[in-house]
Amino acid sequence: MLACVLLLTVTGCKKRKDAGDGAGGGAAAERSVDVTADKAAARSSWLLKVAEDSTPLLTLAGTSDGWRHVFTGKPVEALAAFEADLAKSEAARIGAARAALELAFAHRNAGRLVVALTPAVLDAQKTLPGADGSAPHRAFVAARLAQRTGEQPALEALAGTPLAALAVAAAPGAAGPEGALLRGEAAGADASPPAGGTDAWAERLALRALVAAGRLREARARMDRLDARAPDLVAGEGTAAVRFRDPVVAGVEAHVYAAVALAALEGVGGWADLLRAQAQLVLGQASEAAATLEKLIAAPPADPPLALLVLSPALDAADLTAWATALRAAALAEAGQVEPARTLAGGLGTETVGRRVFRNYALAFTGQKAAPDAFPADRGVLGKALLDEVEALGEGAKGKQDLVSLSLVERYLDALQRLDAQAQQRGGDPTLAVKAREASEDKAHAAELSERNSMSSLAATAYDNVAIGRPRVALKYLSRLEPALPTVGAPAEMLRDLLSLRAMEQGGGATAGQ
């Protein structure tokens, strides 16, 4: 059985739920949700094709051992396996890009957490004994936070302090290699930062510049040696030392993995441009991503590879085109072309749940509040509609058991619902984002990595929980994720510090708030 081929070494091929459970089980279906179009779309989907005959999926699995790691939620191992097989097939190149992008998204979410927590941490550090001695460091980090969020940094206050040289190098448009290094530009790839930061900070700065310079192999080697929990700046010594994170380089590993994805896709065109554009967006190349997607949308290939469709939020080529359009709208908005983005997003269809989610995602980037009902409140409605179509294939469908054993319907719903969670968060409703993420979580492995709970989704759930004022819940996610994704150790430490300070202010011990 295909599920055993993919999962044997990890799960022992345990018996899974029946087709009527999981995606279609639970509370009674919402009568108000019309899934007629979704059922029709399912009939031409990759899900139904796999249910009819799983041979193409087995063939895909045979192109690289990386697919086994993809299906078992291990992107690090998947990337290593795919990269060993890059020369063998286009499927391995697509797999490598997907694994690298999953790691890029996970690190980016960890970095976004650092950025989100920085203002509260800086305020809390003002209450520490000897706070005056760390004032220059707080001012520098505050200026870097302004740079990260597109605001004007206030560096003048650092004149005459021990961090004056850093302030000069960090100023917008600062000349010389040090300035280029602090901006993450290629000209700073071989520069050493001014005194004042840690060795780890120098490494993080170098990663951005090396990626910009196209020196990816060197960037990866240095990234592998980097201590993810080491701070960027330290004020004071010993037990009185105060640790700081530079928001500009928070999640810098995402840049490296996005560049890895682009390298894997070299020479691969067509639908692979969907992945290429996502990597360009991570690298801050919004205009390039919009152009990449414009070309794809103008002439979409007829048959998307299964390597791209499987475990994605798309059912078929038409869905992928809609998803590419949504991404292009997001890219245009990120490039400052909000009105063209809004027009493009508004033209997306709403006939299926998937199309409504894509539209929601695109509009959220244009400053419009995401619709709260694009994805049904009871995901079992959509799950049952899809599984009904699977059952309608009859007993002759040779891939039905593989479809269920690999939880492919549930995982399609996960991908789509998590995309809607991004739209809710981006559209200004983090509470709905958290609800969507919780609904898409593998309840058998709550708040921890599993075949269905990915690195990027768990880090995003932690971010969204911070946004709605649930730091302890966020810390639970980060603590369980840290062994596999050490980068989340930085925001986890920041959360622990905030909770400890809050507890001490309320008369408790330093660990009472944790």
LOMIGU-48276 format. One record per residue (C-alpha): residue in one letter; x, y, z. Coordinates in nm, 3 decimals, decimal comma. Layout:
<nodes>
residuo; X; Y; Z
a; X; Y; Z .
...
</nodes>
This chain:
<nodes>
residuo; X; Y; Z
m; 0,000; 0,000; 0,000 .
l; 0,129; 0,345; -0,091 .
a; 0,085; 0,480; 0,261 .
c; 0,322; 0,212; 0,386 .
v; 0,577; 0,300; 0,119 .
l; 0,576; 0,662; 0,235 .
l; 0,529; 0,620; 0,608 .
l; 0,664; 0,279; 0,711 .
t; 0,990; 0,397; 0,864 .
v; 0,812; 0,657; 1,074 .
t; 0,464; 0,532; 1,163 .
g; 0,485; 0,159; 1,117 .
c; 0,183; 0,193; 0,889 .
k; -0,069; 0,205; 1,170 .
k; -0,435; 0,174; 1,081 .
r; -0,594; 0,511; 1,019 .
k; -0,946; 0,646; 1,039 .
d; -1,217; 0,531; 0,800 .
a; -1,301; 0,760; 0,514 .
g; -1,610; 0,884; 0,689 .
d; -1,414; 1,015; 0,989 .
g; -1,177; 1,310; 1,027 .
a; -1,251; 1,561; 0,756 .
g; -1,621; 1,478; 0,736 .
g; -1,691; 1,387; 1,098 .
g; -1,784; 1,599; 1,396 .
a; -2,076; 1,836; 1,433 .
a; -2,372; 1,840; 1,198 .
a; -2,301; 2,015; 0,872 .
e; -2,389; 2,379; 0,837 .
r; -2,698; 2,379; 0,613 .
s; -2,626; 2,730; 0,490 .
v; -2,298; 2,635; 0,320 .
d; -2,345; 2,550; -0,046 .
v; -2,074; 2,310; -0,156 .
t; -2,225; 2,215; -0,492 .
a; -1,945; 2,384; -0,683 .
d; -1,685; 2,228; -0,454 .
k; -1,819; 1,881; -0,528 .
a; -1,801; 1,953; -0,900 .
a; -1,445; 2,085; -0,867 .
a; -1,347; 1,776; -0,669 .
r; -1,434; 1,550; -0,960 .
s; -1,147; 1,690; -1,166 .
s; -0,908; 1,727; -0,873 .
w; -0,582; 1,557; -0,796 .
l; -0,750; 1,411; -0,486 .
l; -1,002; 1,214; -0,695 .
k; -0,733; 1,108; -0,941 .
v; -0,528; 0,966; -0,655 .
a; -0,838; 0,796; -0,514 .
e; -0,903; 0,634; -0,853 .
d; -0,547; 0,512; -0,888 .
s; -0,258; 0,600; -0,658 .
t; 0,007; 0,483; -0,905 .
p; 0,107; 0,842; -0,999 .
l; 0,160; 0,920; -0,630 .
l; 0,368; 0,606; -0,591 .
t; 0,570; 0,709; -0,895 .
l; 0,623; 1,052; -0,744 .
a; 0,739; 0,896; -0,417 .
g; 0,991; 0,694; -0,615 .
t; 1,161; 1,005; -0,754 .
s; 1,321; 1,085; -0,419 .
d; 1,313; 0,976; -0,056 .
g; 1,240; 1,342; 0,014 .
w; 0,870; 1,279; -0,046 .
r; 0,854; 1,045; 0,252 .
h; 0,984; 1,327; 0,469 .
v; 0,738; 1,572; 0,313 .
f; 0,448; 1,345; 0,402 .
t; 0,578; 1,298; 0,755 .
g; 0,634; 1,668; 0,821 .
k; 1,014; 1,680; 0,821 .
p; 1,126; 1,960; 0,588 .
v; 1,493; 1,958; 0,697 .
e; 1,530; 1,590; 0,610 .
a; 1,318; 1,638; 0,298 .
l; 1,542; 1,916; 0,168 .
a; 1,857; 1,710; 0,221 .
a; 1,708; 1,412; 0,039 .
f; 1,575; 1,620; -0,250 .
e; 1,905; 1,802; -0,297 .
a; 2,079; 1,468; -0,334 .
d; 1,838; 1,388; -0,618 .
l; 1,817; 1,725; -0,798 .
a; 1,976; 1,594; -1,114 .
k; 1,735; 1,301; -1,137 .
s; 1,401; 1,470; -1,196 .
e; 1,201; 1,790; -1,209 .
a; 0,986; 1,648; -0,929 .
a; 1,288; 1,644; -0,699 .
r; 1,360; 2,009; -0,783 .
i; 1,002; 2,105; -0,706 .
g; 1,016; 1,902; -0,385 .
a; 1,339; 2,074; -0,280 .
a; 1,185; 2,416; -0,344 .
r; 0,875; 2,325; -0,142 .
a; 1,080; 2,196; 0,151 .
a; 1,302; 2,505; 0,143 .
l; 0,998; 2,733; 0,132 .
e; 0,842; 2,558; 0,430 .
l; 1,163; 2,628; 0,624 .
a; 1,167; 2,986; 0,495 .
f; 0,810; 3,043; 0,612 .
a; 0,885; 2,889; 0,952 .
h; 1,190; 3,110; 1,009 .
r; 1,004; 3,415; 0,880 .
n; 0,727; 3,354; 1,132 .
a; 0,985; 3,322; 1,409 .
g; 1,134; 3,654; 1,301 .
r; 0,792; 3,819; 1,291 .
l; 0,746; 3,713; 1,654 .
v; 1,070; 3,886; 1,753 .
v; 0,953; 4,203; 1,579 .
a; 0,610; 4,186; 1,745 .
l; 0,755; 4,132; 2,094 .
t; 1,033; 4,392; 2,073 .
p; 0,831; 4,700; 2,186 .
a; 0,703; 4,526; 2,500 .
v; 1,049; 4,386; 2,578 .
l; 1,212; 4,730; 2,543 .
d; 0,952; 4,882; 2,775 .
a; 1,001; 4,604; 3,029 .
q; 1,379; 4,643; 3,021 .
k; 1,342; 5,002; 3,137 .
t; 1,227; 4,867; 3,475 .
l; 1,534; 4,651; 3,533 .
p; 1,801; 4,754; 3,786 .
g; 2,072; 4,957; 3,613 .
a; 1,843; 5,034; 3,320 .
d; 2,029; 5,357; 3,247 .
g; 2,338; 5,160; 3,147 .
s; 2,148; 4,974; 2,876 .
a; 1,967; 5,282; 2,742 .
p; 2,191; 5,311; 2,430 .
h; 2,119; 4,949; 2,341 .
r; 1,745; 5,004; 2,377 .
a; 1,768; 5,314; 2,159 .
f; 1,961; 5,123; 1,892 .
v; 1,715; 4,831; 1,890 .
a; 1,423; 5,076; 1,876 .
a; 1,583; 5,242; 1,573 .
r; 1,634; 4,906; 1,405 .
l; 1,270; 4,819; 1,476 .
a; 1,169; 5,139; 1,297 .
q; 1,384; 5,038; 1,001 .
r; 1,223; 4,692; 0,992 .
t; 0,872; 4,837; 0,994 .
g; 0,946; 5,107; 0,736 .
e; 0,954; 5,403; 0,974 .
q; 1,220; 5,667; 1,025 .
p; 1,483; 5,550; 1,277 .
a; 1,584; 5,784; 1,559 .
l; 1,960; 5,735; 1,583 .
e; 2,064; 6,084; 1,694 .
a; 2,035; 5,994; 2,063 .
l; 2,323; 5,749; 2,024 .
a; 2,581; 6,017; 1,951 .
g; 2,847; 6,014; 2,222 .
t; 2,746; 5,668; 2,352 .
p; 2,937; 5,339; 2,319 .
l; 2,709; 5,254; 2,025 .
a; 2,779; 5,573; 1,829 .
a; 2,971; 5,387; 1,557 .
l; 2,685; 5,143; 1,516 .
a; 2,442; 5,430; 1,483 .
v; 2,648; 5,586; 1,204 .
a; 2,664; 5,257; 1,012 .
a; 2,292; 5,189; 1,062 .
a; 2,179; 5,529; 0,936 .
p; 1,973; 5,513; 0,616 .
g; 2,200; 5,550; 0,315 .
a; 2,520; 5,522; 0,520 .
a; 2,816; 5,495; 0,287 .
g; 3,079; 5,223; 0,289 .
p; 3,074; 4,847; 0,339 .
e; 2,962; 4,869; 0,704 .
g; 2,649; 5,057; 0,604 .
a; 2,582; 4,803; 0,328 .
l; 2,628; 4,520; 0,577 .
l; 2,372; 4,662; 0,820 .
r; 2,127; 4,705; 0,532 .
g; 2,184; 4,349; 0,412 .
e; 2,329; 4,452; 0,076 .
a; 2,577; 4,260; -0,137 .
a; 2,847; 4,526; -0,097 .
g; 2,865; 4,441; 0,273 .
a; 2,923; 4,068; 0,232 .
d; 3,288; 4,086; 0,342 .
a; 3,258; 4,372; 0,590 .
s; 3,291; 4,346; 0,965 .
p; 3,029; 4,532; 1,170 .
p; 3,134; 4,814; 1,401 .
a; 3,207; 4,716; 1,758 .
g; 2,909; 4,678; 1,988 .
g; 2,741; 4,359; 1,874 .
t; 2,800; 3,990; 1,940 .
d; 2,963; 3,738; 1,709 .
a; 2,617; 3,591; 1,645 .
w; 2,492; 3,930; 1,531 .
a; 2,784; 3,961; 1,290 .
e; 2,692; 3,621; 1,147 .
r; 2,325; 3,717; 1,103 .
l; 2,419; 4,038; 0,928 .
a; 2,655; 3,846; 0,703 .
l; 2,383; 3,599; 0,603 .
r; 2,167; 3,871; 0,451 .
a; 2,458; 4,025; 0,263 .
l; 2,589; 3,690; 0,139 .
v; 2,247; 3,594; 0,002 .
a; 2,226; 3,931; -0,172 .
a; 2,571; 3,868; -0,320 .
g; 2,469; 3,526; -0,450 .
r; 2,712; 3,342; -0,224 .
l; 2,457; 3,087; -0,112 .
r; 2,689; 2,800; -0,026 .
e; 2,886; 3,022; 0,212 .
a; 2,565; 3,157; 0,365 .
r; 2,436; 2,806; 0,432 .
a; 2,761; 2,695; 0,591 .
r; 2,763; 2,995; 0,823 .
m; 2,394; 2,954; 0,903 .
d; 2,451; 2,593; 1,008 .
r; 2,716; 2,706; 1,258 .
l; 2,505; 2,985; 1,404 .
d; 2,374; 2,958; 1,760 .
a; 2,007; 3,044; 1,710 .
r; 1,957; 3,147; 2,073 .
a; 2,260; 3,376; 2,098 .
p; 2,162; 3,744; 2,132 .
d; 2,266; 4,018; 1,891 .
l; 2,372; 4,275; 2,151 .
v; 2,445; 4,252; 2,523 .
a; 2,457; 4,533; 2,778 .
g; 2,636; 4,462; 3,105 .
e; 2,800; 4,144; 3,228 .
g; 2,725; 3,834; 3,428 .
t; 2,385; 3,802; 3,592 .
a; 2,317; 4,170; 3,525 .
a; 2,361; 4,131; 3,149 .
v; 2,066; 4,238; 2,934 .
r; 2,024; 4,059; 2,602 .
f; 1,887; 4,225; 2,288 .
r; 1,764; 4,104; 1,949 .
d; 1,804; 4,310; 1,633 .
p; 1,462; 4,314; 1,462 .
v; 1,620; 4,373; 1,120 .
v; 1,794; 4,035; 1,117 .
a; 1,524; 3,843; 1,305 .
g; 1,433; 3,540; 1,093 .
v; 1,720; 3,604; 0,853 .
e; 1,740; 3,229; 0,790 .
a; 1,424; 3,273; 0,581 .
h; 1,633; 3,465; 0,325 .
v; 1,877; 3,177; 0,301 .
y; 1,608; 2,914; 0,249 .
a; 1,423; 3,129; -0,005 .
a; 1,747; 3,153; -0,201 .
v; 1,783; 2,774; -0,171 .
a; 1,436; 2,736; -0,322 .
l; 1,530; 2,959; -0,615 .
a; 1,850; 2,763; -0,673 .
a; 1,659; 2,433; -0,673 .
l; 1,420; 2,566; -0,938 .
e; 1,694; 2,676; -1,176 .
g; 1,598; 2,557; -1,521 .
v; 1,244; 2,460; -1,418 .
g; 0,966; 2,673; -1,561 .
g; 0,591; 2,651; -1,600 .
w; 0,397; 2,597; -1,282 .
a; 0,720; 2,605; -1,082 .
d; 0,699; 2,984; -1,120 .
l; 0,435; 2,972; -0,846 .
l; 0,705; 2,857; -0,604 .
r; 0,964; 3,089; -0,755 .
a; 0,742; 3,391; -0,687 .
q; 0,687; 3,287; -0,326 .
a; 1,063; 3,270; -0,275 .
q; 1,101; 3,613; -0,433 .
l; 0,840; 3,752; -0,192 .
v; 1,032; 3,616; 0,107 .
l; 1,343; 3,789; -0,027 .
g; 1,157; 4,119; -0,050 .
q; 1,152; 4,111; -0,431 .
a; 0,784; 4,196; -0,467 .
s; 0,807; 4,355; -0,812 .
e; 1,000; 4,055; -0,945 .
a; 0,741; 3,817; -0,795 .
a; 0,456; 4,011; -0,958 .
a; 0,631; 3,987; -1,295 .
t; 0,696; 3,615; -1,252 .
l; 0,330; 3,552; -1,175 .
e; 0,207; 3,777; -1,455 .
k; 0,391; 3,558; -1,705 .
l; 0,251; 3,240; -1,550 .
i; -0,108; 3,365; -1,541 .
a; -0,090; 3,484; -1,903 .
a; -0,006; 3,134; -2,026 .
p; -0,072; 2,871; -1,757 .
p; 0,041; 2,522; -1,860 .
a; -0,234; 2,266; -1,902 .
d; -0,126; 1,993; -1,664 .
p; 0,030; 2,093; -1,330 .
p; 0,267; 1,833; -1,188 .
l; 0,147; 1,627; -0,894 .
a; 0,466; 1,733; -0,717 .
l; 0,320; 2,084; -0,699 .
l; -0,044; 1,995; -0,629 .
v; -0,009; 1,738; -0,353 .
l; -0,057; 1,886; -0,001 .
s; -0,124; 2,229; -0,155 .
p; -0,432; 2,452; -0,115 .
a; -0,524; 2,387; -0,481 .
l; -0,727; 2,108; -0,640 .
d; -0,642; 2,154; -1,008 .
a; -0,493; 2,383; -1,270 .
a; -0,779; 2,633; -1,242 .
d; -0,723; 2,657; -0,867 .
l; -0,350; 2,708; -0,918 .
t; -0,423; 2,992; -1,160 .
a; -0,651; 3,154; -0,903 .
w; -0,386; 3,107; -0,635 .
a; -0,123; 3,260; -0,863 .
t; -0,355; 3,556; -0,921 .
a; -0,404; 3,602; -0,547 .
l; -0,029; 3,590; -0,493 .
r; 0,026; 3,841; -0,771 .
a; -0,222; 4,079; -0,606 .
a; -0,029; 4,039; -0,280 .
a; 0,300; 4,102; -0,459 .
l; 0,164; 4,417; -0,626 .
a; 0,040; 4,547; -0,292 .
e; 0,379; 4,475; -0,133 .
a; 0,542; 4,667; -0,419 .
g; 0,322; 4,968; -0,343 .
q; 0,073; 4,918; -0,627 .
v; -0,232; 4,887; -0,403 .
e; -0,505; 4,993; -0,648 .
p; -0,400; 4,749; -0,925 .
a; -0,374; 4,481; -0,653 .
r; -0,724; 4,557; -0,529 .
t; -0,865; 4,541; -0,879 .
l; -0,693; 4,210; -0,947 .
a; -0,809; 4,063; -0,615 .
g; -1,164; 4,181; -0,665 .
g; -1,183; 3,992; -0,994 .
l; -1,117; 3,655; -0,831 .
g; -1,411; 3,418; -0,829 .
t; -1,614; 3,308; -0,526 .
e; -1,779; 2,992; -0,657 .
t; -1,589; 2,747; -0,434 .
v; -1,446; 2,763; -0,083 .
g; -1,098; 2,759; -0,231 .
r; -1,165; 3,054; -0,459 .
r; -1,320; 3,253; -0,175 .
v; -1,014; 3,189; 0,040 .
f; -0,778; 3,296; -0,240 .
r; -0,981; 3,615; -0,285 .
n; -0,979; 3,677; 0,091 .
y; -0,602; 3,637; 0,101 .
a; -0,545; 3,876; -0,189 .
l; -0,779; 4,147; -0,058 .
a; -0,621; 4,133; 0,288 .
f; -0,296; 4,261; 0,138 .
t; -0,474; 4,565; -0,003 .
g; -0,589; 4,684; 0,339 .
q; -0,937; 4,533; 0,314 .
k; -1,076; 4,337; 0,607 .
a; -1,096; 3,967; 0,529 .
a; -1,444; 3,816; 0,500 .
p; -1,509; 3,602; 0,810 .
d; -1,697; 3,328; 0,628 .
a; -1,482; 3,246; 0,325 .
f; -1,394; 2,914; 0,487 .
p; -1,689; 2,739; 0,658 .
a; -1,699; 2,752; 1,038 .
d; -1,752; 2,376; 1,033 .
r; -1,484; 2,243; 0,801 .
g; -1,661; 1,907; 0,809 .
v; -1,907; 2,046; 0,555 .
l; -1,637; 2,075; 0,291 .
g; -1,462; 1,759; 0,406 .
k; -1,779; 1,553; 0,369 .
a; -1,846; 1,698; 0,024 .
l; -1,503; 1,586; -0,093 .
l; -1,526; 1,245; 0,071 .
d; -1,870; 1,188; -0,078 .
e; -1,712; 1,227; -0,421 .
v; -1,442; 0,979; -0,323 .
e; -1,703; 0,726; -0,212 .
a; -1,897; 0,778; -0,534 .
l; -1,603; 0,628; -0,724 .
g; -1,713; 0,288; -0,598 .
e; -1,523; -0,018; -0,493 .
g; -1,311; -0,019; -0,807 .
a; -1,116; 0,287; -0,698 .
k; -0,774; 0,146; -0,614 .
g; -0,636; 0,450; -0,433 .
k; -0,912; 0,521; -0,182 .
q; -0,734; 0,359; 0,111 .
d; -0,412; 0,544; 0,033 .
l; -0,603; 0,871; 0,020 .
v; -0,738; 0,806; 0,369 .
s; -0,420; 0,659; 0,514 .
l; -0,222; 0,966; 0,411 .
s; -0,497; 1,201; 0,538 .
l; -0,491; 1,377; 0,202 .
v; -0,838; 1,529; 0,230 .
e; -0,770; 1,656; 0,582 .
r; -0,438; 1,798; 0,473 .
y; -0,593; 1,978; 0,177 .
l; -0,840; 2,133; 0,422 .
d; -0,550; 2,222; 0,654 .
a; -0,364; 2,404; 0,376 .
l; -0,672; 2,599; 0,269 .
q; -0,783; 2,687; 0,622 .
r; -0,435; 2,803; 0,720 .
l; -0,429; 3,025; 0,413 .
d; -0,755; 3,177; 0,534 .
a; -0,597; 3,223; 0,878 .
q; -0,323; 3,428; 0,710 .
a; -0,592; 3,638; 0,545 .
q; -0,768; 3,695; 0,878 .
q; -0,443; 3,792; 1,051 .
r; -0,337; 4,020; 0,767 .
g; -0,688; 4,162; 0,744 .
g; -0,687; 4,268; 1,108 .
d; -0,874; 3,992; 1,289 .
p; -0,619; 3,782; 1,480 .
t; -0,895; 3,623; 1,688 .
l; -1,046; 3,464; 1,378 .
a; -0,696; 3,372; 1,265 .
v; -0,639; 3,179; 1,588 .
k; -0,975; 3,003; 1,555 .
a; -0,889; 2,899; 1,201 .
r; -0,547; 2,773; 1,305 .
e; -0,687; 2,578; 1,598 .
a; -0,950; 2,421; 1,371 .
s; -0,679; 2,313; 1,125 .
e; -0,458; 2,162; 1,393 .
d; -0,402; 1,790; 1,428 .
k; -0,576; 1,736; 1,762 .
a; -0,392; 1,409; 1,823 .
h; -0,069; 1,612; 1,841 .
a; -0,189; 1,944; 1,976 .
a; 0,068; 2,226; 1,967 .
e; 0,343; 1,998; 1,842 .
l; 0,493; 1,885; 1,513 .
s; 0,324; 1,600; 1,332 .
e; 0,251; 1,486; 0,980 .
r; -0,017; 1,757; 0,962 .
n; 0,115; 2,023; 1,202 .
s; 0,395; 2,191; 1,009 .
m; 0,678; 2,406; 1,141 .
s; 0,545; 2,716; 0,969 .
s; 0,187; 2,667; 1,091 .
l; 0,290; 2,615; 1,454 .
a; 0,513; 2,924; 1,450 .
a; 0,228; 3,121; 1,293 .
t; -0,012; 2,998; 1,561 .
a; 0,227; 3,125; 1,827 .
y; 0,242; 3,463; 1,651 .
d; -0,136; 3,489; 1,632 .
n; -0,174; 3,396; 1,999 .
v; 0,063; 3,679; 2,093 .
a; -0,150; 3,913; 1,884 .
i; -0,462; 3,830; 2,090 .
g; -0,287; 3,853; 2,426 .
r; -0,226; 3,484; 2,503 .
p; 0,150; 3,476; 2,567 .
r; 0,144; 3,152; 2,767 .
v; -0,031; 2,968; 2,485 .
a; 0,220; 3,111; 2,239 .
l; 0,506; 2,998; 2,462 .
k; 0,364; 2,645; 2,473 .
y; 0,379; 2,627; 2,095 .
l; 0,731; 2,769; 2,081 .
s; 0,865; 2,542; 2,355 .
r; 0,742; 2,232; 2,175 .
l; 0,868; 2,357; 1,839 .
e; 1,214; 2,468; 1,950 .
p; 1,390; 2,127; 1,933 .
a; 1,310; 2,110; 1,561 .
l; 1,328; 2,484; 1,489 .
p; 1,588; 2,640; 1,722 .
t; 1,520; 2,988; 1,582 .
v; 1,201; 3,011; 1,788 .
g; 1,421; 3,002; 2,099 .
a; 1,470; 3,379; 2,061 .
p; 1,101; 3,478; 2,081 .
a; 1,047; 3,208; 2,343 .
e; 1,314; 3,368; 2,561 .
m; 1,157; 3,710; 2,508 .
l; 0,818; 3,575; 2,615 .
r; 0,967; 3,411; 2,925 .
d; 1,135; 3,737; 3,021 .
l; 0,810; 3,930; 2,978 .
l; 0,612; 3,678; 3,179 .
s; 0,876; 3,676; 3,456 .
l; 0,880; 4,054; 3,481 .
r; 0,502; 4,063; 3,488 .
a; 0,496; 3,804; 3,765 .
m; 0,752; 3,992; 3,973 .
e; 0,556; 4,315; 3,933 .
q; 0,259; 4,131; 4,079 .
g; 0,461; 4,000; 4,373 .
g; 0,539; 3,654; 4,241 .
g; 0,869; 3,479; 4,171 .
a; 1,062; 3,512; 3,847 .
t; 0,922; 3,185; 3,712 .
a; 0,566; 3,227; 3,835 .
g; 0,447; 3,388; 3,514 .
q; 0,580; 3,103; 3,301 .
</nodes>
